[in-house]
């Protein structure tokens, strides 16, 4: 894999192998992509002061989180429409998580059923819940996640309403893809993706299909719009807490007061995220919000992080600023688009090797020491 030593290499190759409509869904933020780009730039502005003359070092990156030991403080963030981006994506991601012993978070709007993805993840699976408005639907989805072997429930707080995502609109993003001259032409120019679709079938919201009479595009799109999101409140979170007896994470927190209240409400971890810049194009970068959240929570619960991760040194940056664990979404999808089923493992290798290399360069052996090297 020496031809693709960086996430940026995977990104460039993936763009050449994924149809334009699917690429726009993956790569775009919202508005002018300002928040998406600020996430990356703000991370790059976090710098370290290396300490030399430390002798032989053996950096340790194994991490215990919420009672489970993982091989690295790196996880696969939830991504919607996974099978549109790359056919069979969720199977590949779950299998990688199981083999590498890292967490993999299945989205409510992924294109695989929890009953399939959960067993494939072999105890490494987390389930991300877009809070349904209908309580029977909510209870059903939580029960399915539990019986499918997901260990941790991630409740998403940062989608109070759909964002505009103008690039996606112009690209005519649809699930399943609408069959027309434009779609056919784009798919024909990406033969590896098209062959994957022939093997796996057109991408569908398989996890939601049982709740409607027919999984046609029109009805499914209407169902999602009418039933998911715009629901979460502190009272709703209390109800979810009472329904789920495992670790509960609240994702999409940027305000320190929200973070403290989540911990008080029974959340076992708080996840700092601005949804990868896909919701508000005037949002604070996630890495800029992280230190205040860490300070306000003051060790009551672990703090998780995503948004803008593109290298192992970015993982080190977030950990140094107080995150207990770091998740990445787009990088793993870039890996799939670039290398198929081998891509997620290669993405993890890039991030893991980058983290270890950073620790060597800084002269630290333990993740908890990274903060001492911050400028």
Buried (B, 14 or more C-beta within 10 A) or exposed (E): BEEBBEBBBBBEBBBEBBBBBBBBBBBBBBBEBBBBBBBBEBBBEBEBEEEEEEEEBEBEBEBEBBEBEBBBBBBBBBBBBBBBBBBBBBBBBBBBBBBBBBBBBBBBBBBBBBBBBBBBBBBBBBBBBBBBEEEEBBBBBBEBBBEBBBBBBBBBBBBEEEBEBBBBEEBBBBBBBEEEEBBBEBBEEBEEBBEBBEEBBBBBBBBBBEBBEEBEBEEBEEBBEEBBBEBBEEEBBEBBBEBBEBBBBBBBBBEBEBBBBBBEBBBBBBBBBBBBBBBBBEBBBBBBBBBBBBEBBEEBBBBBBBBBBBBBBBBBBBBBBBBBBBBBBBBBBBBBBBBBBBBBBBBBBBBBEBBBBBBBBBBBBEBEBBBEBBE
